[in-house]
Amino acid sequence: MLAAFLHGAMGLQPRWFNHRRERRWVRLEGTRKCHRGTFALRFWMEGVIRIFFSGALIIAILASSRISVSAASVSRLSEMDYLVGSWSCKFTKAPQPKWLGTTLRINTASHGRYISLVYPGSGVARLVYNPRLQQFVYIETDDDGTYGASTSPGWVAGTSTWKSILASTAGAADVVTITKKGSSTYLFDVTKPSQTAPYLEQLCSKV
């Protein structure tokens, strides 16, 4: 008792009191560390959640834009349904006389987001619509290894004009014009870029 009293009067504390204080400090420090660890974990989890929802939002935006682009493509591509079907095209003007009067069979089919064109013994092509460019795009590959790509804004007063954007041969750079002559007949003209009159002409009828 006297030792405790003297320690208290002189501003000192007995050892047993210091031990109790140290234990309390240890518990307090442990609690602080626990709180810091909990806060760090919560901060990390919130960051993960933010990243997850941000990623989900980006994916949703991209998906919605892709859906809207696809919807726009299908909607505008339907304008070219006039060309869908089997066509018999007769040469009425040609660079070689032996072609005059001969016919070419073209089979065209719609597949929703693109239209396929098959030229027997010649090659295949696809027709799509690009909503960003607001252009119809025609891509063709032939059996002989040649290829070409053209674009068109669509029908204007019953006529669609196709300009080359990619060609493997000089002739593939020509300008193609398709003019409706009725519900089942169209005129197919091919003109060189430096000329105004077509050097090749076909009259196509649906069969």
KAVENMO-V342345 format. One record per backbone hydrogen bond with DSSP energy under -0.5 kcal/mol. CO is the residue of the C=O (numbers start at 1). NH is the residue of the N-H. E is the energy in kcal/mol with one decimal. If there is no record, write none. Layout:
co: [CO/CO]
nh: [NH/NH]
e: [E/E]
This chain:
co: [1/2/3/4/5/6/7/8/14/14/15/16/17/18/19/20/21/22/23/24/25/26/27/28/29/30/31/32/33/34/35/36/37/38/39/40/41/42/43/44/45/46/47/48/49/50/51/52/53/54/55/56/57/58/59/60/61/62/63/64/65/66/67/68/69/70/71/72/73/74/76/77/78/80/81/85/86/87/87/88/88/89/90/90/91/93/96/97/99/102/104/104/105/106/106/107/108/109/111/114/115/116/117/118/118/119/119/122/123/124/125/126/127/128/129/130/130/135/136/137/138/139/140/141/142/146/147/148/149/149/150/151/152/156/158/159/160/161/162/163/166/170/171/175/176/177/177/178/179/182/184/185/185/186/187/187/188/189/190/190/191/192/200/201/201/202/202/203/204/205]
nh: [5/6/7/8/9/10/12/11/17/18/19/20/21/22/23/24/25/26/27/28/29/30/31/32/33/34/35/36/37/38/39/40/41/42/43/44/45/46/47/48/49/50/51/52/53/54/55/56/57/58/59/60/61/62/63/64/65/66/67/68/69/70/71/72/73/74/75/76/77/78/79/80/81/83/84/108/207/89/106/90/205/104/92/203/101/201/99/100/102/91/89/106/120/87/108/118/85/116/113/111/127/109/125/107/120/122/123/143/119/141/117/139/115/137/131/134/135/130/152/128/150/126/148/124/145/142/168/140/165/166/138/163/136/159/180/156/178/163/176/151/149/173/174/191/162/179/189/160/187/185/206/181/182/204/179/189/202/177/199/200/175/195/190/92/93/188/204/90/186/88]
e: [-2.6/-3.0/-2.5/-2.1/-2.8/-2.1/-3.3/-1.0/-0.6/-1.8/-2.7/-1.6/-2.3/-3.0/-2.5/-2.0/-2.5/-2.7/-2.4/-2.5/-3.3/-2.5/-2.2/-2.5/-2.6/-2.3/-2.6/-2.8/-2.7/-2.6/-2.8/-2.5/-2.4/-2.8/-2.8/-2.4/-2.6/-2.5/-2.0/-2.4/-2.7/-2.6/-2.7/-2.7/-2.8/-2.6/-2.8/-2.6/-2.3/-2.4/-2.6/-2.4/-2.5/-2.8/-2.8/-2.7/-2.6/-2.4/-2.6/-2.6/-2.6/-2.7/-2.7/-2.5/-2.5/-2.6/-2.4/-2.5/-2.6/-1.4/-1.8/-2.2/-1.6/-1.9/-1.4/-3.1/-2.8/-0.6/-2.8/-0.5/-2.1/-2.7/-0.5/-2.5/-2.5/-3.0/-2.0/-1.1/-2.1/-2.6/-3.1/-0.5/-0.8/-3.2/-0.6/-2.5/-1.9/-2.6/-1.7/-2.9/-2.8/-2.2/-2.3/-2.0/-0.7/-2.8/-2.1/-3.4/-2.8/-2.5/-2.7/-2.5/-2.5/-2.8/-0.7/-1.6/-1.6/-3.0/-2.0/-2.6/-2.5/-2.4/-2.1/-2.1/-1.7/-2.8/-1.8/-2.9/-3.0/-1.6/-3.1/-2.4/-3.6/-0.9/-2.9/-2.8/-2.7/-0.5/-2.2/-2.2/-2.6/-1.4/-1.6/-2.8/-3.5/-0.5/-2.8/-2.5/-2.8/-0.5/-2.3/-3.0/-0.9/-2.9/-2.4/-0.6/-2.6/-2.4/-2.1/-1.4/-3.0/-2.1/-2.4/-2.5/-1.7/-3.2/-0.6/-2.2/-2.3/-2.8]
